[in-house]
Amino acid sequence: MRLTFIGAAHEVTGSCHCLEAAGKKILVDYGMEQGLNLYENAELPFSVPDIDYVLLTHAHVDHSGMLPLLYKHGFRGKIYTTEASTDLCRIMLRDSAHIQEFEAEWRNRKAKRSGGELFEPMYTLQDADAVMKHFVPCAYREMIDLGEGIQIRFTDIGHLLGSASIEVWVNEDEVSRKLVFSGDIGNINQPIIKNPEYTEAADIVIMESTYGNRNHGERPDYIGQLSRIIQETFDRGGNVIIPCFAVGRTQEMLYFLRKIKEENRIARFPDFPVYVDSPLAVEATSVFQKNIYSCFDEEAMELVSRGVNPLQFPGLRLSVTSNESRAINFETTPKVILSASGMCEAGRIRHHLKHNLWRQECTVLFVGYQANGTLGRTLLEGAGSVKLFGEVIEVRATIEKRAGISGHADKDGLIRWLQAFKEKPGQVYIVHGEDSVCDEFAEVLQKNYGYQARAPYSGDVYDIET
């Protein structure tokens, strides 16, 4: 029995762990790296065609985004994940493939003019569609037998629609071990989705540490903060630009904006338009509607029972085509624009930044984590100018961040999840955190709470029998 760490080891993105047990080769997540790549990931310890299973914690591309590449390189095994994650991956992996192909086309146009080498996309739409045929949708709490010696179960971890921690029972040569992969542990009291559920027992825990060195603080007045920012920006005649992850954060913002309109919080602009400018976000919102009964929390279900759609309201405008997207920037009415990607690394948000960053009456509002090396982090850190589409854009707009709102548990939430195990696991491995955070959180767990904890690097291998 061997556990090898590949991705999101002393880094936040690119999650990937390898488990070899009971004669099977298993990946847990296979995500795309985003932002600054501090460490080069080790190679997989086995050939791709030999992989039997992938266990997927959730659909965010830093956990799922390399699955089409896996198929491209010969993977033909099964991918187990929840029903909602399967629905989301169907649209998110196609979107990722479209970005790969678009970037390749753009680079190749430049290469042809300069005589440079042609660029091949990481994977294509065909690869994304093909890998979906290998998905096996699973219900929460369902015990699933992968064959002799291996069982798994998915538990709602409250990070994203369909997100899960994964329990893995392995038996080999009369040795039994239970591993729990936390996935991304959700924050409590998020709108729409349920709070994280806890797991009772594990021999070995592999857990994330995104906010392992800090707490979110007192729960802020999200509705009040957002209302203030919108009102002040509209009074200046500007737009509120919100870089938003298309899946999860966009739907959360729609939930808040519906309430702001319902309570008439923007009194001088009661009919203000809200644009969702992301085909992926539009499709993802439909997936949320499909999974109401399995994933929505009590507050959202109470609205549903009254016939209120938690994600729709007057003035909501969905932009799908390129022409619809371009038209938004010729509309002079003050508005709210939600667009992807959330870290401003790709997608339509970059066009909206180009049209609005230089306008001092506008506001760019960040509502999610910004990884090191991303354009979003650069703007948050006070850049005076940025380069977009080959053009230097001066930053005159107000840059704001809504503190406290996160899909990730904070330090206390991570510890609370770990302490919910009835007995201390024999070993805790800390992953999915920035370089120093992984070490710091592991040290806190050891010194303050008595856990055997360590933060592995990419390529580290552990014998889980011993």
C-alpha positions as CSV (number, residue, x, y, z in Angstrom):
1,M,0.0,0.0,0.0
2,R,1.6,3.3,-1.1
3,L,0.4,6.9,-1.1
4,T,2.2,9.3,-3.5
5,F,1.7,13.0,-3.4
6,I,1.8,14.7,-6.9
7,G,-0.1,18.0,-7.0
8,A,-1.3,20.7,-4.5
9,A,1.7,19.7,-2.3
10,H,2.9,23.0,-0.7
11,E,0.7,24.7,-3.4
12,V,-3.0,25.5,-3.6
13,T,-4.0,24.3,-7.1
14,G,-3.4,21.2,-9.2
15,S,-4.7,18.6,-6.7
16,C,-3.5,15.0,-7.4
17,H,-2.8,12.1,-5.1
18,C,-1.9,8.5,-6.1
19,L,-3.0,5.4,-4.1
20,E,-1.7,1.9,-4.9
21,A,-3.5,-0.8,-2.9
22,A,-5.2,-4.2,-3.4
23,G,-3.5,-4.4,-6.8
24,K,-5.2,-1.2,-8.1
25,K,-3.8,2.1,-9.2
26,I,-6.0,5.0,-8.2
27,L,-5.8,8.8,-8.6
28,V,-7.7,11.1,-6.2
29,D,-8.3,14.2,-8.3
30,Y,-6.3,15.3,-11.3
31,G,-6.5,19.1,-11.3
32,M,-5.0,21.9,-13.3
33,E,-2.5,24.3,-11.8
34,Q,-3.4,28.0,-11.8
35,G,-1.3,31.0,-11.0
36,L,2.2,30.9,-9.8
37,N,3.8,27.4,-10.1
38,L,6.2,27.3,-7.2
39,Y,7.2,23.6,-7.4
40,E,7.4,21.3,-10.4
41,N,5.1,18.4,-9.9
42,A,6.6,14.9,-9.9
43,E,5.6,12.4,-12.7
44,L,2.8,10.0,-11.9
45,P,4.3,6.8,-10.5
46,F,2.6,4.6,-13.1
47,S,1.6,4.8,-16.7
48,V,-1.7,6.5,-17.5
49,P,-3.2,3.5,-19.3
50,D,-2.6,1.4,-16.1
51,I,-4.8,3.7,-13.9
52,D,-7.8,1.7,-12.8
53,Y,-9.9,4.5,-11.1
54,V,-10.0,8.2,-10.5
55,L,-11.9,9.4,-7.4
56,L,-13.0,13.0,-7.8
57,T,-13.8,15.3,-4.8
58,H,-15.5,18.0,-6.8
59,A,-15.7,19.8,-10.2
60,H,-13.5,22.8,-9.8
61,V,-10.8,22.7,-12.5
62,D,-8.0,22.7,-10.0
63,H,-9.3,19.3,-9.0
64,S,-10.8,18.0,-12.3
65,G,-9.3,20.1,-15.1
66,M,-6.6,17.5,-16.3
67,L,-9.0,14.6,-16.7
68,P,-9.4,15.1,-20.5
69,L,-5.6,15.0,-20.7
70,L,-5.6,11.8,-18.9
71,Y,-8.0,10.4,-21.5
72,K,-5.8,11.8,-24.3
73,H,-2.9,9.8,-22.9
74,G,-4.7,6.5,-22.7
75,F,-6.8,6.4,-19.6
76,R,-9.8,4.1,-20.0
77,G,-10.7,3.4,-16.4
78,K,-13.7,4.7,-14.3
79,I,-14.1,8.1,-12.7
80,Y,-16.2,8.0,-9.5
81,T,-17.7,11.2,-8.2
82,T,-21.1,12.6,-7.0
83,E,-24.1,13.1,-9.3
84,A,-23.9,16.9,-9.1
85,S,-20.1,16.9,-9.8
86,T,-20.7,14.7,-12.9
87,D,-23.3,17.3,-14.1
88,L,-20.9,20.2,-13.5
89,C,-17.9,18.4,-15.1
90,R,-19.9,17.9,-18.2
91,I,-19.9,21.6,-18.8
92,M,-16.7,22.7,-17.0
93,L,-14.4,20.3,-18.8
94,R,-15.9,21.4,-22.2
95,D,-15.3,25.0,-21.2
96,S,-11.7,24.3,-20.2
97,A,-11.2,22.5,-23.5
98,H,-12.6,25.5,-25.4
99,I,-10.1,27.7,-23.6
100,Q,-7.2,25.4,-24.5
101,E,-8.3,25.3,-28.2
102,F,-8.9,29.1,-28.3
103,E,-5.5,29.8,-26.8
104,A,-3.8,27.5,-29.2
105,E,-5.5,29.1,-32.1
106,W,-4.4,32.6,-30.9
107,R,-0.8,31.5,-30.3
108,N,-0.6,29.8,-33.7
109,R,-1.8,33.0,-35.5
110,K,1.2,34.8,-33.9
111,A,3.6,31.9,-34.6
112,K,2.7,31.9,-38.3
113,R,3.4,35.6,-38.5
114,S,6.8,35.3,-36.7
115,G,7.8,31.9,-38.1
116,G,7.7,30.3,-34.7
117,E,6.7,26.8,-33.7
118,L,3.0,25.8,-33.7
119,F,1.3,25.2,-30.4
120,E,-0.8,22.2,-29.6
121,P,-3.7,22.6,-27.2
122,M,-3.3,20.6,-24.0
123,Y,-6.6,18.8,-24.9
124,T,-9.6,19.2,-27.1
125,L,-13.4,19.3,-26.9
126,Q,-13.3,15.7,-28.2
127,D,-11.1,14.6,-25.3
128,A,-13.5,16.4,-22.8
129,D,-16.5,14.7,-24.3
130,A,-14.8,11.3,-24.4
131,V,-13.7,11.3,-20.8
132,M,-17.2,12.0,-19.6
133,K,-18.2,8.6,-20.8
134,H,-16.0,7.1,-18.0
135,F,-17.8,9.0,-15.2
136,V,-19.8,6.9,-12.7
137,P,-22.2,9.2,-10.8
138,C,-22.6,8.3,-7.1
139,A,-25.1,9.3,-4.4
140,Y,-23.9,10.8,-1.1
141,R,-23.5,8.2,1.6
142,E,-23.7,5.3,-0.8
143,M,-21.2,2.5,-0.1
144,I,-19.5,1.6,-3.4
145,D,-17.5,-1.6,-4.0
146,L,-14.6,-1.1,-6.5
147,G,-13.7,-4.7,-6.4
148,E,-11.9,-7.0,-4.1
149,G,-10.3,-5.1,-1.2
150,I,-11.5,-1.5,-2.0
151,Q,-14.7,0.4,-1.0
152,I,-15.5,4.1,-1.1
153,R,-18.1,6.5,0.1
154,F,-18.8,10.2,-0.7
155,T,-19.8,12.7,2.1
156,D,-21.1,16.2,1.5
157,I,-18.2,18.6,2.4
158,G,-20.2,21.8,1.8
159,H,-17.6,23.5,-0.5
160,L,-19.5,23.4,-3.9
161,L,-22.6,21.8,-5.3
162,G,-21.7,18.1,-5.4
163,S,-18.4,18.5,-3.4
164,A,-17.4,15.6,-1.2
165,S,-14.8,14.2,1.1
166,I,-14.0,10.6,0.1
167,E,-13.7,7.7,2.5
168,V,-11.5,4.8,1.1
169,W,-11.3,1.4,2.8
170,V,-8.4,-0.8,1.5
171,N,-7.6,-4.4,2.4
172,E,-4.4,-6.1,1.2
173,D,-2.7,-9.2,2.6
174,E,-4.8,-9.1,5.7
175,V,-3.9,-5.5,6.4
176,S,-6.7,-3.0,6.5
177,R,-6.5,0.8,6.3
178,K,-9.1,3.5,6.0
179,L,-8.1,6.8,4.3
180,V,-10.2,10.0,4.2
181,F,-9.4,12.6,1.5
182,S,-11.1,15.8,2.7
183,G,-11.3,17.5,-0.7
184,D,-12.0,21.2,-0.2
185,I,-13.7,21.7,3.2
186,G,-16.5,24.1,3.0
187,N,-17.2,27.2,5.1
188,I,-20.2,27.1,7.4
189,N,-23.4,29.1,6.7
190,Q,-22.8,29.6,3.0
191,P,-25.9,30.4,1.0
192,I,-27.6,27.7,-1.0
193,I,-25.5,24.6,-0.2
194,K,-25.4,22.6,3.1
195,N,-22.7,22.9,5.8
196,P,-19.9,20.3,5.8
197,E,-20.8,16.9,7.1
198,Y,-18.3,15.1,9.4
199,T,-16.7,11.7,9.2
200,E,-16.3,9.5,12.3
201,A,-13.2,7.4,11.7
202,A,-9.9,7.2,9.7
203,D,-6.5,5.7,10.0
204,I,-5.0,8.3,7.6
205,V,-6.4,11.7,6.7
206,I,-5.3,13.8,3.7
207,M,-6.7,17.3,4.2
208,E,-6.6,20.7,2.6
209,S,-5.2,23.8,4.3
210,T,-6.1,26.8,2.1
211,Y,-6.8,29.0,5.1
212,G,-4.8,26.9,7.6
213,N,-3.0,30.0,9.0
214,R,-5.9,32.4,9.5
215,N,-9.6,32.8,10.3
216,H,-12.3,34.6,8.4
217,G,-13.2,36.7,11.4
218,E,-16.6,37.8,12.5
219,R,-19.2,37.0,9.9
220,P,-19.7,40.3,8.0
221,D,-22.9,41.7,6.8
222,Y,-22.6,40.5,3.2
223,I,-25.8,42.0,2.0
224,G,-25.0,45.4,3.6
225,Q,-21.4,45.4,2.2
226,L,-22.6,44.6,-1.3
227,S,-25.4,47.1,-1.2
228,R,-23.0,49.9,-0.1
229,I,-20.5,49.1,-2.9
230,I,-23.2,49.0,-5.6
231,Q,-24.9,52.2,-4.3
232,E,-21.6,54.2,-4.1
233,T,-20.5,53.0,-7.6
234,F,-23.8,53.7,-9.2
235,D,-23.9,57.2,-7.6
236,R,-20.6,57.8,-9.4
237,G,-22.1,56.6,-12.7
238,G,-19.9,53.5,-12.8
239,N,-20.2,49.7,-13.1
240,V,-19.5,47.1,-10.5
241,I,-17.4,44.4,-12.1
242,I,-17.3,41.1,-10.1
243,P,-14.8,38.5,-11.3
244,C,-16.6,35.3,-10.3
245,F,-16.0,31.6,-10.5
246,A,-18.7,30.5,-12.8
247,V,-19.6,27.6,-10.6
248,G,-20.5,28.2,-7.0
249,R,-19.5,31.9,-6.5
250,T,-21.7,33.2,-9.3
251,Q,-24.8,31.4,-7.9
252,E,-24.0,32.7,-4.4
253,M,-23.8,36.3,-5.7
254,L,-27.1,35.8,-7.5
255,Y,-28.6,34.7,-4.2
256,F,-27.4,37.9,-2.5
257,L,-28.4,40.2,-5.4
258,R,-31.9,38.7,-5.4
259,K,-32.2,39.6,-1.7
260,I,-30.9,43.1,-2.3
261,K,-33.5,43.7,-4.9
262,E,-36.3,42.1,-2.9
263,E,-35.5,44.4,0.0
264,N,-35.0,47.5,-2.2
265,R,-31.6,48.2,-0.8
266,I,-30.5,50.3,-3.9
267,A,-33.3,52.8,-3.5
268,R,-32.1,55.2,-6.2
269,F,-31.5,52.5,-8.7
270,P,-34.2,49.9,-7.9
271,D,-34.3,48.3,-11.4
272,F,-30.5,48.1,-11.9
273,P,-29.5,45.3,-14.4
274,V,-27.3,42.4,-13.4
275,Y,-25.4,40.6,-16.2
276,V,-24.1,37.1,-15.9
277,D,-21.6,37.1,-18.8
278,S,-20.4,33.5,-18.9
279,P,-21.9,30.7,-20.8
280,L,-20.4,28.3,-18.3
281,A,-22.1,30.2,-15.4
282,V,-25.4,30.1,-17.2
283,E,-25.2,26.4,-17.7
284,A,-23.9,25.8,-14.1
285,T,-26.9,27.7,-12.7
286,S,-29.2,25.2,-14.6
287,V,-27.2,22.4,-12.9
288,F,-27.9,24.0,-9.5
289,Q,-31.6,24.1,-10.3
290,K,-31.5,20.4,-11.2
291,N,-29.9,19.4,-7.9
292,I,-32.1,21.4,-5.5
293,Y,-33.4,18.5,-3.5
294,S,-30.1,16.7,-2.9
295,C,-27.8,19.8,-2.3
296,F,-29.7,22.9,-1.2
297,D,-29.8,24.0,2.5
298,E,-32.8,24.6,4.6
299,E,-33.0,28.4,3.9
300,A,-32.9,27.9,0.2
301,M,-35.4,25.1,0.4
302,E,-37.8,27.4,2.4
303,L,-37.7,29.8,-0.5
304,V,-38.4,27.0,-3.0
305,S,-41.3,25.8,-0.9
306,R,-42.8,29.4,-1.2
307,G,-42.4,29.3,-5.0
308,V,-39.4,31.6,-5.0
309,N,-36.5,30.8,-7.2
310,P,-33.4,31.6,-5.1
311,L,-31.3,32.4,-8.2
312,Q,-33.6,34.6,-10.3
313,F,-35.0,38.1,-10.1
314,P,-36.1,41.1,-12.2
315,G,-33.3,42.7,-14.1
316,L,-31.2,39.5,-14.4
317,R,-29.7,39.2,-17.9
318,L,-27.9,36.2,-19.1
319,S,-25.2,36.7,-21.8
320,V,-24.2,33.6,-23.8
321,T,-23.0,34.7,-27.3
322,S,-20.0,36.8,-28.0
323,N,-22.2,39.5,-29.5
324,E,-24.2,39.7,-26.3
325,S,-21.0,40.0,-24.3
326,R,-19.6,42.8,-26.4
327,A,-22.9,44.7,-26.2
328,I,-22.7,45.0,-22.4
329,N,-19.8,47.4,-22.7
330,F,-21.8,49.7,-25.0
331,E,-24.6,49.9,-22.5
332,T,-24.2,53.1,-20.4
333,T,-26.6,52.3,-17.6
334,P,-24.8,51.6,-14.3
335,K,-24.8,47.8,-13.9
336,V,-23.4,44.8,-12.1
337,I,-21.4,42.4,-14.3
338,L,-20.6,38.9,-13.0
339,S,-18.0,37.3,-15.3
340,A,-15.5,34.5,-15.2
341,S,-12.8,33.6,-14.6
342,G,-12.7,34.3,-10.9
343,M,-8.9,35.0,-10.8
344,C,-9.0,37.0,-14.0
345,E,-6.7,34.6,-15.8
346,A,-8.9,33.8,-18.8
347,G,-12.4,34.3,-20.1
348,R,-14.7,37.3,-20.7
349,I,-13.8,39.0,-17.4
350,R,-10.6,40.3,-19.0
351,H,-12.6,42.2,-21.6
352,H,-14.7,43.8,-18.9
353,L,-11.6,44.8,-17.0
354,K,-10.1,46.3,-20.1
355,H,-13.2,48.4,-20.6
356,N,-13.7,49.4,-16.9
357,L,-10.3,49.4,-15.0
358,W,-9.3,52.8,-16.4
359,R,-12.6,54.4,-15.3
360,Q,-12.3,55.9,-11.8
361,E,-16.1,55.8,-11.4
362,C,-16.1,52.0,-11.6
363,T,-15.5,49.3,-9.0
364,V,-13.8,45.9,-9.3
365,L,-15.0,43.7,-6.5
366,F,-13.2,40.5,-5.6
367,V,-15.3,37.9,-3.8
368,G,-13.1,34.8,-4.0
369,Y,-9.6,33.6,-3.3
370,Q,-6.8,35.0,-5.6
371,A,-3.8,32.7,-6.0
372,N,-0.3,34.0,-6.2
373,G,0.7,35.0,-9.7
374,T,-2.8,35.6,-11.0
375,L,-4.1,38.9,-12.4
376,G,-6.6,39.1,-9.6
377,R,-3.9,38.9,-6.9
378,T,-1.9,41.6,-8.8
379,L,-4.9,44.0,-8.8
380,L,-5.6,43.3,-5.1
381,E,-2.0,44.1,-4.3
382,G,-2.3,47.5,-5.7
383,A,-0.9,47.4,-9.2
384,G,-1.0,50.8,-10.9
385,S,-1.3,49.3,-14.4
386,V,-1.8,45.9,-16.0
387,K,-1.4,44.5,-19.4
388,L,-4.5,43.1,-21.2
389,F,-4.6,41.9,-24.8
390,G,-1.2,43.5,-25.4
391,E,-2.3,46.9,-24.1
392,V,-1.2,48.6,-20.9
393,I,-4.4,49.6,-18.9
394,E,-4.1,52.1,-16.1
395,V,-5.9,51.1,-12.9
396,R,-8.1,53.9,-11.8
397,A,-11.2,52.0,-10.7
398,T,-11.8,51.3,-7.0
399,I,-10.5,47.8,-6.1
400,E,-12.5,46.2,-3.3
401,K,-12.5,42.8,-1.6
402,R,-15.4,41.4,0.4
403,A,-13.8,40.1,3.5
404,G,-14.9,36.9,5.0
405,I,-16.8,35.3,2.2
406,S,-15.1,32.1,1.2
407,G,-16.1,28.6,0.0
408,H,-13.2,27.3,2.1
409,A,-13.3,26.6,5.9
410,D,-11.0,28.9,7.9
411,K,-8.4,27.6,10.3
412,D,-10.9,27.0,13.1
413,G,-13.2,25.2,10.6
414,L,-10.4,22.9,9.4
415,I,-9.6,22.0,13.0
416,R,-13.3,21.5,13.8
417,W,-13.6,19.1,10.9
418,L,-10.5,17.1,12.0
419,Q,-11.6,17.0,15.6
420,A,-15.0,15.5,14.6
421,F,-13.2,12.1,14.1
422,K,-14.0,10.1,17.2
423,E,-10.4,9.0,17.6
424,K,-7.3,10.7,16.4
425,P,-6.2,9.4,12.9
426,G,-2.8,7.7,13.0
427,Q,-1.4,10.2,10.4
428,V,-2.6,13.5,8.9
429,Y,-1.1,14.8,5.7
430,I,-1.5,18.5,4.9
431,V,-2.0,19.6,1.3
432,H,-3.7,22.3,-0.8
433,G,-2.2,25.3,0.9
434,E,0.4,27.9,0.0
435,D,4.0,26.8,0.8
436,S,4.4,28.2,4.3
437,V,0.8,27.6,5.2
438,C,1.1,23.8,4.8
439,D,4.1,23.7,7.2
440,E,2.5,26.1,9.7
441,F,-0.8,24.3,9.9
442,A,1.0,20.9,10.3
443,E,3.0,22.3,13.1
444,V,-0.1,23.7,14.8
445,L,-1.8,20.3,14.6
446,Q,1.2,18.6,16.2
447,K,2.1,21.1,18.9
448,N,-1.3,22.3,19.9
449,Y,-3.6,19.4,19.2
450,G,-1.4,16.3,19.4
451,Y,-1.8,15.0,15.9
452,Q,0.8,13.2,13.9
453,A,0.9,15.7,11.0
454,R,3.2,16.5,8.1
455,A,3.1,18.5,4.9
456,P,4.5,16.3,2.0
457,Y,6.1,17.7,-1.1
458,S,5.4,16.5,-4.7
459,G,7.0,13.2,-5.2
460,D,6.9,12.1,-1.6
461,V,5.9,8.5,-1.1
462,Y,4.6,6.8,2.0
463,D,4.0,3.2,2.9
464,I,0.5,3.3,4.5
465,E,0.8,-0.2,5.9
466,T,3.3,1.1,8.4
